[in-house]
Amino acid sequence: MAAVGLAGVAGGASAAAVLSDADRRNQLERQLRVWRLTARRSIHWAIFYVRGRRADEEKRAELEEKFAIKTAQDVAEVLGGMKGAIMKAGQMISFVAEGLPPEAQEALATLQAEVPPMAPSLAESVVREELGDDPRKLFLDWDPEPVAAASIGQVHKAVLHDGREVAVKVQYPGIDKAIKGDLDNAEMLYGLFASFALKNMDVKALVDELRARMADELDYRLEARLQQEFADRYRGHPFIHVPDVVFDRSGQRVITSEWVDGLTWAQFEEQATDEHKQHASEILFRFAEGSIWHHRVFNGDPHPGNYRFRLGGPVTFLDFGLVKKWGPGELESLAPTLDAALAQDPEAMEASLIKAGFLPARHTLTAERIYDYVSTPWVPFQQDYFEYTREFVGKTIEKMIDIQGEYGDVIRQLNMPPSYVILDRVVWGLSALWGRMHARGNWKALLAEYRKGAPPSTELGKIEEEWRKERKEAATPLT
């Protein structure tokens, strides 16, 4: 792994030759930090491997836990201050923390927290370059201190001249150059995570998807269009809210949208009762499934920071930089696999996986063994009642990604087409949140509403059905 790191640094140095001296120094410094991290974890892995070979099962488990904790702490410390693709890479797979020891979970959770913001003058310079004037002229009121900071940009609160409060997301200057250099290093980072958390999982598809999607996230004009599409789809919805975009105050590196008050994920966890959590967990489910099955699109970033909650009320959904739209035939090829899992039909599962390209026709597995592995995430949807827990999510994730574990032979022969990688992230990201909320209920009936058009199974379902009916009637021209 250290050799790979050196090769990445060398390749990055060559690419950096066309940059300015300052940009080149910055890129090389970022690459060296990643390489040193990778090399350090490789050495520790070698020590753990040697000691583990001589240890009994109990001692080996203890050593593995210590290694996971130390690596998580090391990774979080280095990545936590690095904006761009490197930090985004860590965030994209941070859901695997559910399968790690508590100390490792706490360390990786810092990757989901806010990062140090840029200086007010830098944010204001980006606004001037994108929108053509000083933010204090463009807005009636402009707060120079950001209210949130993330991997690619930060958010400022402002007031339009008509009195509307807005959130202004400003991209970090130079982040596009940093990301272009980071994407090569992303492979090293995924290899690093695989060595301690994913246990040698093949992460090529995940890396490819990151490369493809990062360019989209840099263009806030695209994000603005996608967010507005979601806002229009859910306008007037009784419990799902997406802020409207203010297009005349948005550009390639600035996006302005309606301001939304509400609890952050951390505040919600602290203040919400069990009833509030059950309410919110169902809304998260209905937003994801309704988007997929009714609109053939979904937001692929279930980051805890992308929600604002009102206790017992609606949930606001933020950040639409990572949106997946189903192309012709994509959803139709996936649906039979889901149906086979729900019907608990191994033969149908095998046939659907082959047809969809998840499994080669000439494989060496039995239908039952394929089914036992692939249907695992859908266990909650095969029952009339199921409660998510962090333990269930952690053990399920470990089972699904442990290439050296019980189902290693199945994992080696399965292949996930890149178009489904983002959906997989949504499944596990939401599962992790549901586990933290102890979300429970009849998930089978909930899914049937969207997949099969079944009648509403909950009060929220009845409310949503009435909203859809009214919306349809309003859209139907009078004759």
C-alpha positions as CSV (number, residue, x, y, z in Angstrom):
1,M,0.0,0.0,0.0
2,A,2.9,2.4,0.8
3,A,4.2,1.7,-2.8
4,V,0.9,2.7,-4.2
5,G,1.0,5.9,-2.1
6,L,4.4,6.8,-3.6
7,A,3.2,6.2,-7.1
8,G,0.2,8.5,-6.4
9,V,2.5,11.2,-5.1
10,A,4.7,10.9,-8.2
11,G,1.7,11.0,-10.6
12,G,0.2,14.0,-8.7
13,A,3.5,15.9,-8.9
14,S,3.6,15.5,-12.7
15,A,0.0,16.7,-13.1
16,A,0.8,19.7,-10.8
17,A,3.5,20.9,-13.1
18,V,1.0,23.0,-15.0
19,L,-0.2,24.8,-11.9
20,S,1.2,27.8,-10.2
21,D,4.0,27.4,-7.6
22,A,1.5,28.0,-4.8
23,D,-1.0,25.6,-6.2
24,R,1.7,23.0,-6.8
25,R,3.0,23.3,-3.2
26,N,-0.5,23.0,-1.8
27,Q,-1.3,19.9,-3.9
28,L,1.9,18.2,-3.1
29,E,1.4,18.9,0.6
30,R,-2.0,17.4,0.5
31,Q,-0.7,14.3,-1.3
32,L,2.1,13.9,1.1
33,R,-0.2,14.1,4.1
34,V,-2.3,11.3,2.5
35,W,0.8,9.2,1.7
36,R,2.2,9.6,5.2
37,L,-1.2,8.5,6.6
38,T,-1.4,5.5,4.3
39,A,2.2,4.5,4.9
40,R,1.7,4.8,8.7
41,R,-1.4,2.6,8.7
42,S,0.3,0.1,6.4
43,I,3.2,-0.3,8.9
44,H,0.7,-0.7,11.8
45,W,-1.2,-3.3,9.7
46,A,1.9,-5.3,9.2
47,I,2.6,-5.3,12.9
48,F,-1.0,-6.3,13.7
49,Y,-0.8,-9.1,11.0
50,V,2.4,-10.6,12.5
51,R,1.1,-10.5,16.0
52,G,-2.3,-11.8,15.0
53,R,-0.9,-14.9,13.3
54,R,0.6,-15.9,16.7
55,A,-2.4,-15.1,18.8
56,D,-5.5,-17.2,19.7
57,E,-8.9,-16.1,18.5
58,E,-9.7,-14.0,21.6
59,K,-6.4,-12.2,21.5
60,R,-6.7,-11.6,17.7
61,A,-10.1,-10.1,18.2
62,E,-8.7,-7.7,20.8
63,L,-5.8,-6.8,18.5
64,E,-8.2,-6.2,15.6
65,E,-10.4,-3.9,17.7
66,K,-7.4,-1.9,18.9
67,F,-6.1,-1.6,15.3
68,A,-9.6,-0.4,14.1
69,I,-9.8,2.3,16.8
70,K,-6.2,3.6,16.2
71,T,-6.7,3.7,12.5
72,A,-10.1,5.5,12.8
73,Q,-8.6,8.1,15.1
74,D,-5.6,8.6,12.8
75,V,-7.7,8.9,9.7
76,A,-10.2,11.3,11.3
77,E,-7.3,13.5,12.6
78,V,-5.7,13.8,9.1
79,L,-8.8,14.0,6.9
80,G,-10.8,16.3,9.3
81,G,-8.9,19.4,8.2
82,M,-8.7,18.6,4.5
83,K,-11.5,20.1,2.4
84,G,-12.4,18.7,-0.9
85,A,-12.5,15.2,-2.4
86,I,-10.3,13.7,0.4
87,M,-12.7,14.6,3.1
88,K,-15.7,13.8,0.9
89,A,-14.3,10.3,0.4
90,G,-14.2,9.8,4.1
91,Q,-17.8,11.1,4.5
92,M,-19.1,8.9,1.7
93,I,-18.2,5.7,3.4
94,S,-18.4,6.9,7.0
95,F,-21.5,4.7,7.4
96,V,-19.2,1.7,7.9
97,A,-18.5,3.1,11.3
98,E,-21.7,1.3,12.5
99,G,-19.7,-1.9,12.2
100,L,-16.7,-0.7,14.3
101,P,-16.0,-0.5,18.0
102,P,-17.6,2.6,19.8
103,E,-14.3,4.4,20.0
104,A,-13.7,4.1,16.3
105,Q,-17.3,5.2,15.6
106,E,-16.7,8.4,17.7
107,A,-13.5,9.1,15.8
108,L,-15.0,8.7,12.3
109,A,-18.1,10.7,13.3
110,T,-15.9,13.8,13.4
111,L,-15.7,13.6,9.6
112,Q,-19.4,14.4,9.5
113,A,-18.9,17.5,11.6
114,E,-18.3,20.9,10.3
115,V,-14.8,21.8,9.2
116,P,-12.9,25.1,9.8
117,P,-14.5,27.9,7.7
118,M,-12.7,30.2,5.2
119,A,-12.0,33.8,6.1
120,P,-15.0,36.2,5.5
121,S,-13.0,38.1,2.9
122,L,-12.5,35.0,0.8
123,A,-16.2,34.1,0.9
124,E,-17.1,37.7,-0.1
125,S,-14.5,37.6,-3.0
126,V,-16.2,34.5,-4.4
127,V,-19.6,36.2,-4.2
128,R,-18.3,39.2,-6.1
129,E,-16.7,37.1,-8.8
130,E,-19.8,35.0,-9.3
131,L,-22.6,37.6,-8.9
132,G,-20.8,40.8,-9.9
133,D,-21.1,42.9,-6.8
134,D,-20.3,43.1,-3.1
135,P,-22.6,40.8,-1.0
136,R,-23.5,43.8,1.2
137,K,-25.1,45.4,-2.0
138,L,-26.6,42.2,-3.3
139,F,-28.3,41.5,0.0
140,L,-30.1,43.8,2.4
141,D,-28.2,42.0,5.2
142,W,-25.2,39.7,5.0
143,D,-23.6,37.8,7.9
144,P,-19.9,37.5,7.2
145,E,-19.7,34.6,9.7
146,P,-20.8,31.3,8.2
147,V,-23.5,29.2,9.9
148,A,-22.1,25.9,8.6
149,A,-19.0,24.7,6.8
150,A,-18.5,21.4,4.9
151,S,-16.1,19.7,2.5
152,I,-16.7,21.9,-0.6
153,G,-18.3,25.1,0.6
154,Q,-19.9,27.0,3.5
155,V,-23.2,28.6,4.2
156,H,-23.9,32.3,5.2
157,K,-27.2,33.7,6.3
158,A,-28.5,36.8,4.4
159,V,-31.6,38.8,3.8
160,L,-32.9,39.8,0.3
161,H,-34.1,43.3,-0.4
162,D,-37.7,42.0,-0.3
163,G,-37.2,40.8,3.3
164,R,-36.8,37.1,2.6
165,E,-34.2,35.3,4.7
166,V,-31.9,33.1,2.6
167,A,-29.0,30.7,3.0
168,V,-26.1,31.5,0.7
169,K,-23.7,28.5,0.0
170,V,-20.3,29.7,-1.2
171,Q,-17.7,27.4,-2.7
172,Y,-14.2,27.5,-1.3
173,P,-11.9,29.3,-3.8
174,G,-9.5,26.9,-5.5
175,I,-11.4,23.8,-4.3
176,D,-11.8,22.7,-7.9
177,K,-8.0,22.5,-8.3
178,A,-7.6,20.7,-5.0
179,I,-10.3,18.2,-6.0
180,K,-8.7,17.4,-9.3
181,G,-5.5,16.5,-7.5
182,D,-7.4,14.7,-4.7
183,L,-9.3,12.3,-7.0
184,D,-6.2,10.2,-7.7
185,N,-5.6,10.0,-4.0
186,A,-9.1,8.8,-3.3
187,E,-8.1,5.3,-4.4
188,M,-5.4,5.3,-1.7
189,L,-8.0,6.4,0.8
190,Y,-10.5,3.7,-0.1
191,G,-7.7,1.2,0.1
192,L,-6.9,2.5,3.5
193,F,-10.5,2.2,4.7
194,A,-10.7,-1.2,3.2
195,S,-7.7,-2.3,5.2
196,F,-9.3,-1.7,8.5
197,A,-13.1,-1.2,8.1
198,L,-14.1,-2.8,4.8
199,K,-11.8,-5.8,5.1
200,N,-10.4,-5.9,1.6
201,M,-13.7,-5.0,-0.1
202,D,-13.4,-4.3,-3.8
203,V,-14.1,-0.5,-3.9
204,K,-13.4,0.2,-7.5
205,A,-17.0,1.0,-8.4
206,L,-17.2,3.3,-5.4
207,V,-14.1,5.2,-6.5
208,D,-15.4,5.5,-10.1
209,E,-18.7,6.9,-8.9
210,L,-16.9,9.4,-6.7
211,R,-14.8,10.6,-9.7
212,A,-17.9,11.0,-11.9
213,R,-20.0,12.7,-9.3
214,M,-17.4,15.1,-7.9
215,A,-17.4,17.2,-11.0
216,D,-21.2,17.6,-10.8
217,E,-21.0,18.8,-7.2
218,L,-18.5,21.6,-8.1
219,D,-21.1,23.2,-10.4
220,Y,-23.7,24.8,-8.1
221,R,-25.8,25.8,-11.2
222,L,-26.5,22.1,-11.7
223,E,-27.3,21.6,-8.0
224,A,-29.6,24.7,-8.1
225,R,-31.6,23.2,-11.0
226,L,-31.8,19.8,-9.2
227,Q,-32.9,21.3,-5.9
228,Q,-35.6,23.4,-7.6
229,E,-36.9,20.3,-9.3
230,F,-37.2,18.6,-5.9
231,A,-38.8,21.7,-4.4
232,D,-41.4,21.8,-7.2
233,R,-42.1,18.0,-6.9
234,Y,-42.8,18.4,-3.1
235,R,-44.4,21.8,-3.1
236,G,-47.1,21.9,-0.5
237,H,-46.3,18.5,0.8
238,P,-47.6,18.0,4.4
239,F,-44.4,16.7,5.9
240,I,-41.6,16.9,3.3
241,H,-40.0,20.3,2.5
242,V,-37.3,21.4,0.0
243,P,-36.2,25.0,0.0
244,D,-36.8,27.1,-3.2
245,V,-33.7,28.4,-5.0
246,V,-33.2,32.1,-5.6
247,F,-31.7,31.9,-9.1
248,D,-30.8,35.6,-9.5
249,R,-28.5,35.3,-6.5
250,S,-26.9,32.0,-7.6
251,G,-24.0,31.1,-9.9
252,Q,-21.4,28.4,-10.6
253,R,-19.9,28.7,-7.1
254,V,-22.8,30.4,-5.2
255,I,-26.2,29.0,-4.6
256,T,-28.9,31.0,-2.7
257,S,-32.0,29.3,-1.4
258,E,-34.8,29.9,1.1
259,W,-33.7,29.9,4.7
260,V,-35.1,27.1,6.9
261,D,-35.1,27.0,10.7
262,G,-35.0,23.6,12.3
263,L,-33.0,21.2,14.5
264,T,-29.7,19.8,13.2
265,W,-29.3,16.0,13.5
266,A,-27.3,16.4,16.7
267,Q,-29.9,18.6,18.2
268,F,-32.7,16.3,17.1
269,E,-31.0,13.3,18.7
270,E,-30.7,15.1,21.9
271,Q,-34.2,16.6,22.1
272,A,-36.4,14.2,20.3
273,T,-38.7,11.7,22.1
274,D,-39.1,8.2,20.8
275,E,-42.4,9.3,19.2
276,H,-40.6,12.1,17.4
277,K,-37.9,9.7,16.1
278,Q,-40.5,7.3,14.7
279,H,-42.2,10.2,13.0
280,A,-39.0,11.5,11.4
281,S,-37.7,8.0,10.4
282,E,-40.9,7.4,8.4
283,I,-40.6,10.7,6.7
284,L,-37.0,9.9,5.7
285,F,-38.2,6.6,4.3
286,R,-41.2,8.2,2.4
287,F,-39.0,10.9,0.8
288,A,-36.5,8.3,-0.5
289,E,-39.0,5.8,-1.7
290,G,-41.4,8.3,-3.1
291,S,-38.6,10.0,-5.1
292,I,-37.4,6.7,-6.5
293,W,-40.7,5.1,-7.5
294,H,-42.8,8.1,-8.3
295,H,-40.2,10.4,-9.8
296,R,-37.3,8.0,-10.9
297,V,-34.8,10.2,-9.1
298,F,-33.3,10.4,-5.6
299,N,-30.9,12.4,-3.5
300,G,-27.8,10.2,-3.1
301,D,-26.3,11.9,0.0
302,P,-28.0,10.8,3.3
303,H,-25.5,12.9,5.3
304,P,-26.9,13.7,8.8
305,G,-26.1,17.3,8.1
306,N,-28.5,17.4,5.2
307,Y,-31.7,17.5,7.3
308,R,-33.5,20.0,9.4
309,F,-36.1,18.6,11.8
310,R,-39.1,20.0,13.6
311,L,-40.2,17.9,16.5
312,G,-43.4,16.1,15.4
313,G,-43.5,18.2,12.2
314,P,-42.0,18.2,8.7
315,V,-38.4,17.4,7.7
316,T,-36.5,19.8,5.4
317,F,-34.1,18.2,3.0
318,L,-30.9,20.1,2.0
319,D,-28.0,19.7,-0.4
320,F,-28.8,18.3,-3.8
321,G,-25.2,18.1,-5.2
322,L,-25.4,14.3,-5.5
323,V,-28.6,13.4,-7.3
324,K,-29.1,10.2,-9.3
325,K,-31.7,10.1,-12.1
326,W,-32.6,6.6,-13.4
327,G,-31.9,6.1,-17.0
328,P,-34.1,4.1,-19.3
329,G,-34.3,0.5,-18.0
330,E,-32.1,1.0,-15.0
331,L,-34.9,0.9,-12.3
332,E,-36.7,-1.8,-14.3
333,S,-33.7,-4.1,-14.2
334,L,-33.2,-3.5,-10.4
335,A,-36.9,-4.0,-9.4
336,P,-37.0,-7.8,-10.0
337,T,-34.1,-8.3,-7.6
338,L,-36.0,-6.4,-4.9
339,D,-39.2,-8.3,-5.6
340,A,-37.3,-11.7,-5.4
341,A,-35.9,-10.7,-2.0
342,L,-39.4,-9.6,-0.7
343,A,-40.9,-12.9,-2.0
344,Q,-38.0,-14.9,-0.5
345,D,-37.5,-16.6,-3.8
346,P,-33.8,-17.8,-4.3
347,E,-34.4,-18.9,-8.0
348,A,-36.0,-15.6,-9.0
349,M,-33.2,-13.8,-7.2
350,E,-30.5,-15.6,-9.1
351,A,-32.2,-15.0,-12.4
352,S,-32.7,-11.3,-11.8
353,L,-29.1,-10.7,-10.7
354,I,-27.8,-12.3,-13.8
355,K,-30.1,-10.3,-16.0
356,A,-29.3,-7.0,-14.3
357,G,-25.5,-7.7,-14.6
358,F,-24.8,-8.2,-10.9
359,L,-23.8,-11.8,-11.4
360,P,-22.1,-13.6,-14.3
361,A,-24.2,-16.4,-15.9
362,R,-21.4,-18.9,-15.4
363,H,-21.0,-18.6,-11.7
364,T,-20.3,-21.4,-9.2
365,L,-22.8,-20.5,-6.5
366,T,-26.1,-22.1,-5.4
367,A,-29.3,-20.0,-5.7
368,E,-29.8,-20.5,-1.9
369,R,-26.4,-19.2,-1.0
370,I,-26.8,-16.2,-3.3
371,Y,-30.2,-15.4,-1.8
372,D,-28.9,-15.8,1.8
373,Y,-26.3,-13.0,1.1
374,V,-28.1,-10.6,-1.3
375,S,-31.4,-10.6,0.7
376,T,-29.7,-9.5,3.9
377,P,-30.5,-5.8,3.7
378,W,-34.1,-6.5,2.9
379,V,-34.8,-8.6,6.0
380,P,-36.7,-5.7,7.7
381,F,-39.0,-5.6,4.6
382,Q,-39.9,-9.3,4.8
383,Q,-41.7,-9.0,8.1
384,D,-44.8,-7.4,9.4
385,Y,-42.8,-5.7,12.2
386,F,-39.1,-4.9,12.5
387,E,-37.0,-2.6,14.7
388,Y,-33.7,-1.2,13.4
389,T,-30.9,-1.1,15.9
390,R,-27.2,0.0,15.6
391,E,-26.2,-3.6,16.4
392,F,-28.3,-4.9,13.5
393,V,-27.0,-2.3,11.0
394,G,-23.4,-2.9,12.1
395,K,-23.5,-6.7,11.8
396,T,-25.4,-6.5,8.5
397,I,-22.9,-4.1,7.0
398,E,-20.0,-6.3,8.2
399,K,-21.6,-9.3,6.6
400,M,-22.2,-7.6,3.3
401,I,-18.7,-6.2,2.9
402,D,-16.4,-8.8,4.6
403,I,-14.8,-10.4,1.6
404,Q,-12.8,-12.7,4.0
405,G,-15.9,-13.7,5.9
406,E,-18.7,-16.3,5.6
407,Y,-19.9,-15.0,2.2
408,G,-16.5,-14.1,0.7
409,D,-17.1,-16.5,-2.2
410,V,-20.4,-14.8,-3.0
411,I,-18.9,-11.3,-2.8
412,R,-16.0,-12.2,-5.1
413,Q,-18.4,-13.3,-7.9
414,L,-20.9,-10.4,-7.5
415,N,-20.4,-7.1,-9.3
416,M,-22.3,-3.9,-8.6
417,P,-22.9,-1.8,-11.7
418,P,-21.7,1.7,-11.1
419,S,-25.2,3.1,-11.6
420,Y,-26.3,1.4,-8.4
421,V,-23.5,2.5,-6.2
422,I,-25.2,5.7,-5.1
423,L,-28.4,3.8,-4.3
424,D,-26.4,1.4,-2.1
425,R,-25.0,4.4,-0.2
426,V,-28.6,5.7,0.4
427,V,-29.7,2.2,1.7
428,W,-26.8,2.0,4.2
429,G,-26.8,5.7,5.1
430,L,-30.5,5.6,5.9
431,S,-30.2,2.3,7.7
432,A,-27.5,3.8,9.9
433,L,-29.8,6.7,10.8
434,W,-32.8,4.3,11.5
435,G,-30.6,2.2,13.7
436,R,-29.7,5.3,15.8
437,M,-33.4,6.2,16.0
438,H,-34.6,2.6,16.7
439,A,-37.0,3.0,13.8
440,R,-39.7,0.4,13.8
441,G,-42.9,-0.6,12.2
442,N,-44.3,-2.6,9.2
443,W,-41.6,-1.8,6.6
444,K,-43.0,-4.3,4.3
445,A,-46.4,-2.5,4.1
446,L,-44.6,0.9,3.8
447,L,-42.6,-0.3,0.8
448,A,-45.6,-1.9,-0.8
449,E,-47.3,1.6,-1.0
450,Y,-44.5,2.8,-3.4
451,R,-43.5,-0.4,-5.1
452,K,-47.0,-2.0,-5.6
453,G,-49.3,1.0,-5.2
454,A,-50.8,-0.6,-2.0
455,P,-53.2,1.4,0.2
456,P,-51.7,3.6,3.0
457,S,-50.5,1.6,6.0
458,T,-50.0,4.6,8.4
459,E,-51.5,7.9,9.2
460,L,-48.7,9.7,7.4
461,G,-49.4,7.5,4.4
462,K,-53.1,8.6,4.4
463,I,-52.1,12.2,4.7
464,E,-49.6,11.9,1.8
465,E,-52.2,10.0,-0.4
466,E,-54.7,12.9,0.1
467,W,-52.0,15.4,-0.9
468,R,-51.2,13.5,-4.1
469,K,-54.9,13.3,-4.9
470,E,-55.4,17.0,-4.4
471,R,-52.2,17.8,-6.4
472,K,-53.4,15.6,-9.3
473,E,-56.8,17.2,-9.3
474,A,-55.3,20.7,-9.3
475,A,-53.1,19.8,-12.3
476,T,-56.0,18.3,-14.3
477,P,-57.5,21.0,-16.6
478,L,-61.3,21.6,-16.4
479,T,-63.3,20.4,-19.3
